């Protein structure tokens, strides 16, 4: 009851606490995993929809769609440490590079790179067909809407961004690889459907992309990509 429209939830690395981002109330609730008691209620930016942790477990980060910011929570004090503006509009997903040096923020049309040292945006680059990939409306009186967002992954060496496009036509169904240092697009591979989720293997050699049809274009599939060769296998 302390939060409205929860959108994401994660455990702290030791499993002792649960963090929940609540879009409509603009807060992150921290619960004791054993007792389910609320141990912190942290106000963050407008409409947080995504949560992630830094690799060292020091910070939790939210992407805030309504305020064009990410919020960075210090997990040792359970307080808001930084509110970082990003240049993209409608930031909906944030992930931290495996080396812990940068937060990568996906918005409606671009990626922002945020330094985890200065806690400021250090660069950004455009990427086509980001943003919403699906939505559904229930038949209840309040007509709540559930929105699905495009996904991305970061290779274990923190050098490459793996991004399925969220386009509508067959020509837009691409898997794009970006060099994070330069923001350059190094590959655009044709997918058999609309990419909705992506993951990278622990050794960084392969990516797996879940695809689904979009308006009669594409098929349901799992596509394997050889990241060393930049080819679909």
Number of C-alpha atoms within 10 A of each C-alpha: 4 10 16 13 17 19 17 17 17 17 17 18 14 7 11 12 19 20 22 22 31 25 24 15 18 22 24 31 21 24 19 16 15 10 9 11 11 15 13 16 17 15 18 28 24 21 25 34 27 26 25 23 23 21 16 10 15 15 22 23 27 30 31 30 23 17 17 20 26 30 23 26 23 16 16 9 10 17 16 18 15 16 18 17 19 24 18 20 18 22 31 29 26 27 23 25 24 17 13 17 16 24 24 24 26 29 28 20 16 20 25 24 25 24 18 18 9 9 17 17 19 13 17 20 17 17 19 15 20 23 23 18 19 13 10 11 11 10 9 7 6 8 10 12 11 12 13 14 21 25 24 27 21 24 21 16 12 19 15 22 20 23 26 31 27 25 21 17 14 17 10 18 26 23 23 20 23 20 15 21 11 11 19 14 16 12 16 18 15 17 26 20 30 31 30 21 18 22 19 20 12 11 9 17 15 20 20 17 25 19 22 20 17 20 9 11 15 18 14 14 16 17 17 17 20 14 20 9 10 17 14 16 10
